[in-house]
Amino acid sequence: MVAAARQARATIVDVSFHEFNPFGISGMVVIAESHLSIHTWPEYGYAAVDIFTCGDVIKPEVAAQFLIERFESKNPSIVEMKRGILSCRNEKLPHKVCDAGFQMVS
């Protein structure tokens, strides 16, 4: 997971993994751009991976392909979900609200 984050050009902030008894691993690589997480069920030959990112630099598809190859996945399934503030006109929105000249009101 760390190597996948590096391949995607992510900025790694923290890494935490837990190995379950008798088997299985859950873990997270916290990145400045959000996170990569994994939950495994080796008894079923299954792993669920989330690659949650923001910004224009990181390449989540590179991380996904790296993991597919590294795990020798026979039946990979990739679902891309757009989250957050999305443009209705398919235009690029500012990375941060303050970049657009908006002011926070409390």
C-alpha positions as CSV (number, residue, x, y, z in Angstrom):
1,M,0.0,0.0,0.0
2,V,2.9,2.4,0.8
3,A,4.5,1.5,-2.5
4,A,1.2,2.1,-4.3
5,A,0.9,5.5,-2.7
6,R,4.5,6.4,-3.7
7,Q,3.8,5.2,-7.3
8,A,0.8,7.5,-7.4
9,R,2.9,10.4,-6.3
10,A,1.0,10.8,-3.0
11,T,2.5,12.5,0.1
12,I,2.5,9.9,2.8
13,V,1.6,11.3,6.3
14,D,1.0,8.1,8.4
15,V,0.8,4.3,8.1
16,S,-1.2,2.0,10.3
17,F,-1.9,-1.7,9.8
18,H,-3.5,-4.4,11.9
19,E,-3.0,-8.2,11.4
20,F,-6.0,-10.3,12.5
21,N,-5.7,-13.8,14.0
22,P,-5.9,-16.3,12.4
23,F,-5.6,-14.2,9.2
24,G,-6.5,-11.0,7.5
25,I,-5.2,-7.4,7.5
26,S,-6.8,-4.0,7.7
27,G,-4.7,-0.9,7.1
28,M,-4.5,2.6,6.1
29,V,-2.0,4.8,4.5
30,V,-2.9,8.4,5.3
31,I,-1.8,10.8,2.6
32,A,-1.9,14.6,2.4
33,E,-4.4,14.1,-0.4
34,S,-6.6,11.8,1.7
35,H,-6.0,8.0,2.1
36,L,-5.5,4.5,0.8
37,S,-7.1,1.7,2.8
38,I,-7.3,-2.1,2.6
39,H,-9.3,-4.9,4.2
40,T,-8.4,-8.5,3.3
41,W,-10.1,-11.8,3.6
42,P,-7.4,-14.3,2.5
43,E,-9.7,-17.2,3.2
44,Y,-11.8,-16.0,0.3
45,G,-9.0,-14.7,-1.8
46,Y,-10.5,-11.2,-1.5
47,A,-9.3,-7.7,-0.7
48,A,-11.2,-4.4,-0.7
49,V,-9.2,-1.3,-1.4
50,D,-10.2,2.3,-1.3
51,I,-8.0,5.0,-2.9
52,F,-9.5,8.3,-1.8
53,T,-7.8,11.4,-3.3
54,C,-8.1,15.0,-4.1
55,G,-6.0,17.5,-6.1
56,D,-4.5,17.3,-9.6
57,V,-1.0,15.7,-8.9
58,I,-1.8,12.3,-7.5
59,K,-2.7,9.5,-9.9
60,P,-5.1,7.1,-8.2
61,E,-5.3,4.9,-11.3
62,V,-1.6,4.3,-11.1
63,A,-2.0,3.1,-7.5
64,A,-4.9,0.8,-8.5
65,Q,-3.0,-0.7,-11.3
66,F,0.1,-1.2,-9.1
67,L,-2.0,-3.1,-6.5
68,I,-3.8,-5.2,-9.2
69,E,-0.4,-6.3,-10.5
70,R,1.2,-6.8,-7.0
71,F,-1.7,-8.9,-5.7
72,E,-1.9,-10.8,-9.0
73,S,-5.7,-10.1,-9.0
74,K,-7.6,-12.4,-11.3
75,N,-10.9,-10.4,-11.2
76,P,-10.2,-6.8,-10.4
77,S,-13.2,-4.5,-10.2
78,I,-12.7,-0.7,-10.2
79,V,-15.4,1.8,-9.4
80,E,-14.7,5.5,-9.6
81,M,-16.9,7.7,-7.5
82,K,-16.8,11.5,-7.9
83,R,-17.3,13.1,-4.4
84,G,-17.4,16.5,-3.0
85,I,-18.4,19.6,-4.8
86,L,-18.9,18.7,-8.5
87,S,-19.4,21.1,-11.4
88,C,-22.7,20.8,-13.3
89,R,-21.0,22.2,-16.4
90,N,-17.9,19.9,-16.3
91,E,-15.6,22.9,-15.4
92,K,-12.7,22.7,-13.1
93,L,-13.5,23.9,-9.6
94,P,-11.1,25.5,-7.2
95,H,-9.2,23.1,-4.9
96,K,-10.2,25.2,-1.9
97,V,-13.2,27.3,-1.4
98,C,-11.1,30.3,-0.4
99,D,-9.3,30.1,-3.8
100,A,-12.6,31.2,-5.5
101,G,-12.9,34.4,-3.4
102,F,-15.6,33.0,-1.1
103,Q,-15.6,34.0,2.5
104,M,-16.5,31.9,5.5
105,V,-19.4,33.3,7.5
106,S,-19.9,32.1,11.1
